[in-house]
């Protein structure tokens, strides 16, 4: 029980981090594109 709960918590954290990374990457891409123009 405890192990599955830990794994679930880790997967949720990984999902949150990946969402943050996607948001950061899109912001970075937008800023670099605006600089190029």
N, C-alpha and C positions, 0 to 999 in steps of 0.2 A: 504493500500500500504506500509506504513512505517513498520508495524508489519511483513508482509511477507518478506520484505527486511532484517529486523533484524534477523528473523529466518533463512533465507538463509545464512547470514553472520556467524551466530553461527554454523550452520551445516558445513560450509566450514572450520571454525576454528577447529571444532571437528575432521574433516577428516584429517587436517594437523597434529593435535596433535597425532591422532592414528597412522598415518604413522611414525611420529617421534618415538613413543613408540615401534612400530614394529621394526624399524631400531635399536633402542637401545637394545631391547630384543635379536635380532639376534646377535648383536655384543657381548652382555653379554654372551649369550649361547656359542658362538665360543670361547671367552676368557676362560670360565670355562672349556670347553671341552679340550682346549689346555693345561690347567694347570693339568688336570687329567692325561693326557698322559705322 
